[in-house]
Amino acid sequence: MAIIVNLDVMMAKRKMSLNELSEKVDLTLSNLSILKTGKAKAVRFSTLEAICKALNCQPGDILEYVEE
């Protein structure tokens, strides 16, 4: 699967640390880190919504499809 997670890019644009985002979206650091590094196999819409709200962005800003 060629879904790229650009969470680290959006966090950098918003000058937000992993700790700060973790508190805002109520996710553990380890779960957020798994998502950030692209190792997650799935993401709940509620989690994606919370991340988008915290970072003031769209899902397409975080997730990207790249054809292999």
N, CA, C and O atoms as a DFTB+ gen file, in Angstrom:
272 C
 N C O
     1  1       0.850      -1.182       0.000
     2  2       0.000       0.000       0.000
     3  2       0.890       1.238       0.000
     4  3       1.910       1.285       0.688
     5  1       0.499       2.215      -0.763
     6  2       1.312       3.414      -0.914
     7  2       0.621       4.632      -0.323
     8  3       0.481       5.661      -0.983
     9  1       0.197       4.509       0.911
    10  2      -0.375       5.662       1.620
    11  2       0.747       6.269       2.455
    12  3       1.332       5.594       3.302
    13  1       1.040       7.518       2.220
    14  2       2.090       8.227       2.935
    15  2       1.439       9.099       4.013
    16  3       0.470       9.809       3.745
    17  1       1.975       9.038       5.219
    18  2       1.465       9.841       6.329
    19  2       2.379      11.048       6.502
    20  3       3.564      10.906       6.802
    21  1       1.817      12.226       6.311
    22  2       2.572      13.480       6.416
    23  2       2.289      14.206       7.730
    24  3       2.299      15.436       7.784
    25  1       2.040      13.447       8.770
    26  2       1.716      14.055      10.066
    27  2       2.871      14.908      10.574
    28  3       2.647      15.997      11.103
    29  1       4.102      14.429      10.422
    30  2       5.260      15.188      10.890
    31  2       5.398      16.523      10.154
    32  3       5.831      17.515      10.741
    33  1       5.033      16.548       8.878
    34  2       5.095      17.784       8.098
    35  2       4.085      18.800       8.633
    36  3       4.412      19.972       8.821
    37  1       2.854      18.340       8.877
    38  2       1.827      19.252       9.394
    39  2       2.161      19.726      10.804
    40  3       1.917      20.882      11.149
    41  1       2.718      18.833      11.616
    42  2       3.114      19.240      12.965
    43  2       4.202      20.311      12.903
    44  3       4.180      21.264      13.681
    45  1       5.143      20.158      11.989
    46  2       6.215      21.152      11.836
    47  2       5.648      22.488      11.361
    48  3       6.053      23.546      11.843
    49  1       4.702      22.436      10.409
    50  2       4.086      23.675       9.911
    51  2       3.339      24.412      11.015
    52  3       3.306      25.642      11.035
    53  1       2.742      23.658      11.930
    54  2       1.972      24.260      13.022
    55  2       2.821      24.468      14.282
    56  3       2.328      24.946      15.303
    57  1       4.108      24.102      14.190
    58  2       5.040      24.227      15.320
    59  2       4.481      23.543      16.568
    60  3       4.459      24.120      17.656
    61  1       4.026      22.290      16.383
    62  2       3.423      21.530      17.469
    63  2       4.249      20.267      17.717
    64  3       4.618      19.556      16.782
    65  1       4.526      20.008      18.974
    66  2       5.301      18.824      19.334
    67  2       4.386      17.605      19.418
    68  3       3.163      17.729      19.489
    69  1       4.999      16.443      19.409
    70  2       4.252      15.199      19.536
    71  2       3.530      15.151      20.881
    72  3       2.395      14.680      20.961
    73  1       4.185      15.637      21.936
    74  2       3.563      15.671      23.261
    75  2       2.323      16.551      23.272
    76  3       1.288      16.173      23.821
    77  1       2.431      17.717      22.669
    78  2       1.303      18.654      22.636
    79  2       0.139      18.076      21.838
    80  3      -1.015      18.166      22.259
    81  1       0.444      17.481      20.684
    82  2      -0.610      16.890      19.864
    83  2      -1.251      15.716      20.591
    84  3      -2.466      15.533      20.531
    85  1      -0.443      14.929      21.270
    86  2      -0.943      13.782      22.034
    87  2      -1.965      14.220      23.066
    88  3      -2.999      13.572      23.229
    89  1      -1.690      15.303      23.758
    90  2      -2.619      15.821      24.764
    91  2      -3.900      16.342      24.119
    92  3      -4.992      16.128      24.645
    93  1      -3.772      17.023      22.983
    94  2      -4.940      17.621      22.330
    95  2      -5.886      16.579      21.750
    96  3      -7.102      16.768      21.765
    97  1      -5.331      15.471      21.235
    98  2      -6.178      14.471      20.590
    99  2      -6.454      13.271      21.497
   100  3      -7.166      12.343      21.114
   101  1      -5.888      13.301      22.687
   102  2      -6.108      12.247      23.680
   103  2      -5.683      10.868      23.157
   104  3      -6.429       9.893      23.249
   105  1      -4.474      10.815      22.611
   106  2      -3.860       9.562      22.173
   107  2      -2.536       9.400      22.898
   108  3      -1.892      10.385      23.259
   109  1      -2.134       8.159      23.108
   110  2      -0.839       7.934      23.745
   111  2       0.275       8.335      22.782
   112  3       0.091       8.342      21.565
   113  1       1.422       8.666      23.347
   114  2       2.564       9.021      22.518
   115  2       2.957       7.879      21.593
   116  3       3.308       8.102      20.435
   117  1       2.898       6.661      22.107
   118  2       3.299       5.515      21.286
   119  2       2.360       5.327      20.093
   120  3       2.826       5.064      18.984
   121  1       1.061       5.456      20.296
   122  2       0.113       5.321      19.187
   123  2       0.277       6.442      18.168
   124  3       0.202       6.208      16.961
   125  1       0.499       7.644      18.650
   126  2       0.704       8.774      17.747
   127  2       2.017       8.609      16.979
   128  3       2.093       8.944      15.797
   129  1       3.026       8.104      17.637
   130  2       4.314       7.870      16.996
   131  2       4.203       6.814      15.896
   132  3       4.804       6.960      14.832
   133  1       3.440       5.760      16.150
   134  2       3.217       4.719      15.141
   135  2       2.541       5.324      13.914
   136  3       2.901       5.002      12.781
   137  1       1.581       6.181      14.133
   138  2       0.895       6.845      13.024
   139  2       1.855       7.785      12.292
   140  3       1.895       7.807      11.062
   141  1       2.612       8.548      13.046
   142  2       3.525       9.534      12.476
   143  2       4.601       8.894      11.604
   144  3       4.983       9.453      10.577
   145  1       5.083       7.737      12.006
   146  2       6.148       7.068      11.250
   147  2       5.616       6.245      10.086
   148  3       6.395       5.651       9.342
   149  1       4.302       6.204       9.921
   150  2       3.716       5.479       8.805
   151  2       3.613       3.981       9.026
   152  3       3.393       3.232       8.074
   153  1       3.768       3.530      10.272
   154  2       3.713       2.103      10.577
   155  2       2.310       1.623      10.946
   156  3       2.091       0.429      11.150
   157  1       1.373       2.547      11.030
   158  2      -0.002       2.183      11.385
   159  2      -0.662       1.456      10.214
   160  3      -0.437       1.790       9.051
   161  1      -1.467       0.473      10.539
   162  2      -2.204      -0.281       9.514
   163  2      -3.574       0.329       9.258
   164  3      -4.184       0.072       8.220
   165  1      -4.058       1.128      10.188
   166  2      -5.375       1.741      10.062
   167  2      -5.430       2.979      10.953
   168  3      -4.617       3.155      11.861
   169  1      -6.405       3.820      10.668
   170  2      -6.648       4.985      11.517
   171  2      -8.159       5.184      11.592
   172  3      -8.853       5.136      10.576
   173  1      -8.652       5.404      12.789
   174  2     -10.082       5.646      12.971
   175  2     -10.425       7.047      12.479
   176  3      -9.630       7.980      12.594
   177  1     -11.628       7.168      11.929
   178  2     -12.081       8.489      11.481
   179  2     -12.132       9.470      12.653
   180  3     -11.835      10.652      12.483
   181  1     -12.503       8.992      13.828
   182  2     -12.560       9.890      14.984
   183  2     -11.169      10.407      15.345
   184  3     -11.021      11.558      15.758
   185  1     -10.149       9.562      15.191
   186  2      -8.770       9.983      15.448
   187  2      -8.327      10.980      14.391
   188  3      -7.726      12.006      14.711
   189  1      -8.621      10.682      13.137
   190  2      -8.266      11.581      12.043
   191  2      -8.953      12.935      12.218
   192  3      -8.350      13.982      11.983
   193  1     -10.203      12.902      12.625
   194  2     -10.947      14.141      12.868
   195  2     -10.297      14.963      13.974
   196  3     -10.141      16.177      13.840
   197  1      -9.916      14.302      15.068
   198  2      -9.290      15.005      16.195
   199  2      -7.947      15.611      15.791
   200  3      -7.620      16.728      16.192
   201  1      -7.175      14.878      15.002
   202  2      -5.886      15.385      14.538
   203  2      -6.089      16.592      13.622
   204  3      -5.397      17.601      13.754
   205  1      -7.036      16.480      12.700
   206  2      -7.318      17.593      11.793
   207  2      -7.789      18.828      12.552
   208  3      -7.416      19.951      12.214
   209  1      -8.601      18.620      13.568
   210  2      -9.083      19.743      14.383
   211  2      -7.919      20.397      15.126
   212  3      -7.806      21.622      15.154
   213  1      -7.057      19.581      15.725
   214  2      -5.927      20.107      16.501
   215  2      -4.923      20.839      15.613
   216  3      -4.340      21.840      16.030
   217  1      -4.719      20.341      14.389
   218  2      -3.736      20.944      13.487
   219  2      -4.364      21.926      12.494
   220  3      -3.663      22.525      11.678
   221  1      -5.696      22.087      12.570
   222  2      -6.407      22.986      11.669
   223  2      -6.056      22.684      10.212
   224  3      -5.573      23.543       9.475
   225  1      -6.317      21.423       9.818
   226  2      -5.994      20.995       8.460
   227  2      -7.048      20.023       7.946
   228  3      -8.003      19.706       8.655
   229  1      -6.878      19.556       6.733
   230  2      -7.768      18.601       6.092
   231  2      -7.121      17.216       6.109
   232  3      -5.896      17.130       6.189
   233  1      -7.895      16.128       6.036
   234  2      -7.319      14.786       5.994
   235  2      -6.299      14.617       4.872
   236  3      -5.313      13.897       5.034
   237  1      -6.527      15.270       3.742
   238  2      -5.592      15.194       2.626
   239  2      -4.251      15.858       2.901
   240  3      -3.273      15.601       2.200
   241  1      -4.204      16.705       3.911
   242  2      -2.933      17.307       4.323
   243  2      -2.074      16.302       5.073
   244  3      -0.850      16.432       5.121
   245  1      -2.712      15.310       5.652
   246  2      -2.021      14.314       6.475
   247  2      -1.776      13.026       5.708
   248  3      -0.707      12.426       5.820
   249  1      -2.769      12.599       4.924
   250  2      -2.666      11.335       4.198
   251  2      -2.516      11.615       2.703
   252  3      -3.190      12.484       2.148
   253  1      -1.622      10.863       2.065
   254  2      -1.354      11.045       0.651
   255  2      -1.213       9.679      -0.015
   256  3      -0.570       8.781       0.528
   257  1      -1.812       9.529      -1.181
   258  2      -1.684       8.283      -1.940
   259  2      -0.636       8.467      -3.023
   260  3      -0.697       9.406      -3.816
   261  1       0.336       7.548      -3.043
   262  2       1.377       7.563      -4.064
   263  2       1.356       6.212      -4.751
   264  3       1.511       5.174      -4.107
   265  1       1.165       6.229      -6.049
   266  2       1.100       4.980      -6.805
   267  2       2.477       4.305      -6.816
   268  3       3.504       4.950      -7.030
   269  1       2.465       3.005      -6.581
   270  2       3.732       2.268      -6.534
   271  2       4.215       1.905      -7.913
   272  3       5.267       1.282      -8.055
